[in-house]
Structures are given as C-alpha cells and as structure tokens.
Amino acid sequence: MRAVGPGPDDVNEPLRMDEVPTLVFSEIMRDVDLFVGVGSIGNDPAWQDGGRETRYGEYWQNYSFGELSATALSRRETLERLIPRLKIASKCVLSDRFLLVQGTKRRYKIHLGSGNILMEPNDQYLCIVQDHQNAGARVRLPFDGDNTLSLILSKAFLLADDDKIKDASIVSQIKRP
C-alpha cells in the first residue's frame, strides 16, 4: 500500500477504490448512509415543500410505513432478541414491519424502518418529536450507531405507559377518535 497524501504541487491525488483502506471506506459509507437517511423528506411528514397530503405523499407513505430495508430487517432481528429481556416485553409484539406496543389507551405500531408511529384502530399517524438536546444523555445502548433503533425503543417505553404521558401535544393525539 502506498502512502496517502499530497501529490505534486501539494494537491491530494485520487486513489483507486481498491487502494482505499477498508476501515476508511466503511466509515465514509456510514457517513453517506447517515446523511441520506437523515436528509430524506421521508423523515418529516410536514416538510416545507409538501407534506404527506401533497406532491410527495406516496413517497412519504412508502418510506414511513412500507417494506423494510436491509438495515431495518437487521434491526428487526436485534429486537427479536432484545424485547424478551425488557420490562415492557409483555406489551410488545413484532410483526413483519412494526413493533406493536399495547398501551393503556391505544395500541401503537412503530415502523421498524422509519420509527414512525401509527395508532390503532384507524392507523392514525402519531407525531412524537425527538428531544435532540437530551437524546442519549441518560442511556448508553449496546448498538452504537443505530439511532433509529434507539428511537424505536424510547418510543416503545413511552407508549407502553401512555397513561403516564404528560406532554399535551402527545396526549391530545392519542385520545380515541
């Protein structure tokens, strides 16, 4: 392997793909995946250019509740092993695309790909916004790097005890139709 660094005239030279160290390539691809995943309009049903009822509504619906990606399938396998060990295990069931959580007020379907939530009986969308200032401040999870898995678990714990939720914006949404 040759040394990587500036070439003539102090300009970095491009490397052939097979010359990029495996670890460096892996980290770059992880960053690209994170950027694409977080930057997707599928993460926000009320983005400025549209929303789920307009121009890209079908894309949002497919992203939010559609078939699972390879990453989401892996996340499902992790949850299969993890859920039986949780204190809320009796309130949780895995389906093909969702973690189903039985609360006191309603039953919730958390999508394993997006982390978005539908409420039964009518599949009403439930918007819960992550507190980015306190995210990860209290619990260190053994699956570093899968923020969606952390989000799914935190939503599951919250919704399993939905009768104890104090946030007015969430309480108003979970009232039965």
C-alpha positions in Angstrom: 0.0 0.0 0.0 1.4 3.4 -0.9 1.4 6.4 1.4 -1.7 8.6 1.1 -1.1 12.3 1.0 -0.5 15.3 -1.2 0.9 14.7 -4.6 2.8 17.2 -6.8 2.1 20.8 -6.1 0.7 19.9 -2.6 -2.6 18.6 -4.2 -4.2 15.4 -2.9 -4.3 12.7 -5.6 -7.3 10.4 -6.0 -6.9 6.8 -5.0 -8.3 3.8 -6.9 -11.2 2.2 -5.0 -9.2 -0.9 -4.2 -6.5 1.3 -2.6 -8.8 2.9 -0.1 -8.3 1.3 3.3 -11.3 -0.9 4.3 -11.9 0.9 7.6 -11.8 4.4 5.9 -14.1 3.2 3.2 -16.5 1.7 5.7 -16.6 5.0 7.7 -17.2 7.1 4.6 -20.1 4.9 3.5 -21.6 5.0 7.0 -21.4 8.8 6.9 -23.1 8.8 3.4 -25.8 6.5 4.7 -26.4 8.7 7.7 -26.6 11.8 5.6 -29.0 10.3 3.1 -31.2 8.7 5.8 -31.4 11.8 8.0 -31.8 14.2 5.0 -34.7 12.3 3.5 -38.0 14.0 3.3 -39.5 10.7 4.4 -38.4 11.7 8.0 -40.7 14.7 8.1 -44.4 14.5 7.2 -44.7 18.3 7.2 -41.6 19.3 5.3 -41.8 22.7 3.7 -42.1 21.6 0.0 -45.0 19.3 0.6 -46.2 17.1 3.3 -47.9 13.7 3.3 -51.0 15.0 1.6 -49.3 16.6 -1.3 -46.7 16.2 -4.0 -44.5 13.5 -2.4 -47.2 12.0 -0.2 -46.8 8.5 -1.8 -43.0 8.6 -1.2 -43.5 9.7 2.4 -46.1 6.9 3.0 -43.8 4.2 1.5 -40.7 5.5 3.4 -42.6 5.8 6.6 -44.6 2.5 6.6 -43.5 0.4 3.6 -41.4 -2.6 3.1 -38.3 -2.9 5.3 -34.8 -2.2 4.0 -31.8 -4.5 4.8 -30.9 -2.3 7.7 -34.5 -2.4 9.1 -34.5 -6.2 8.7 -31.3 -6.4 10.8 -33.0 -4.0 13.3 -35.9 -6.4 13.5 -33.6 -9.3 14.3 -32.0 -7.3 17.1 -35.4 -6.5 18.5 -36.4 -10.2 18.4 -33.5 -11.0 20.7 -33.9 -7.8 22.9 -37.6 -7.5 23.5 -38.0 -10.6 25.7 -35.4 -9.1 28.1 -37.2 -5.7 28.5 -39.6 -4.8 31.3 -42.2 -3.9 28.7 -41.9 -7.3 26.9 -45.5 -8.3 27.8 -46.8 -5.2 26.0 -44.7 -5.7 22.8 -45.2 -7.9 19.7 -43.1 -7.9 16.5 -45.0 -8.1 13.2 -43.5 -8.1 9.7 -42.8 -4.3 9.6 -43.8 -3.0 13.1 -43.1 -3.2 16.7 -46.7 -3.3 18.2 -46.9 -1.8 21.6 -50.1 -2.1 23.8 -50.6 1.0 25.9 -53.4 1.6 28.3 -55.2 4.0 25.9 -54.3 2.6 22.5 -52.2 0.1 20.6 -49.3 1.6 18.6 -47.5 0.4 15.5 -43.9 1.6 15.4 -42.4 1.1 11.9 -39.0 -0.7 12.1 -37.6 1.2 9.1 -38.6 4.8 9.9 -39.5 4.8 13.6 -42.8 6.5 12.7 -46.0 5.5 14.6 -49.5 4.6 13.6 -52.3 4.2 16.2 -54.9 1.5 16.1 -57.8 1.1 15.3 -57.7 3.6 12.4 -53.9 3.8 11.6 -53.9 7.5 12.7 -50.4 9.0 12.5 -48.8 9.9 15.8 -46.2 12.6 15.8 -43.6 12.4 18.6 -40.7 14.7 18.1 -37.3 13.5 19.5 -35.7 15.8 22.1 -32.3 16.2 20.4 -30.9 18.1 23.4 -31.4 15.2 25.7 -31.1 12.3 23.2 -28.8 9.7 24.5 -28.0 11.6 27.7 -29.4 9.0 30.1 -28.9 5.6 28.5 -25.9 4.1 26.7 -27.1 1.4 24.4 -25.0 -1.6 23.1 -25.8 -1.0 19.5 -24.0 2.3 18.8 -24.7 3.9 15.5 -28.4 2.8 15.0 -30.2 5.9 16.1 -33.5 4.6 14.7 -33.3 1.5 16.9 -32.7 3.8 19.9 -35.7 5.9 18.8 -38.0 2.9 18.4 -37.1 1.6 21.9 -37.6 5.0 23.5 -41.0 5.4 21.8 -42.0 1.9 22.9 -41.2 2.6 26.5 -43.1 5.9 26.4 -46.1 4.4 24.7 -46.3 1.2 26.9 -47.2 3.6 29.7 -49.3 6.0 27.7 -51.5 6.8 30.6 -48.5 8.5 32.3 -47.6 10.8 29.4 -47.8 14.5 30.4 -46.8 16.2 27.1 -50.0 17.9 25.9 -49.2 17.6 22.2 -48.9 13.8 22.6 -51.9 13.4 24.9 -54.1 15.3 22.5 -53.1 12.9 19.7 -53.7 9.7 21.5 -57.3 10.4 22.5 -59.5 7.9 20.8 -61.3 9.3 17.6 
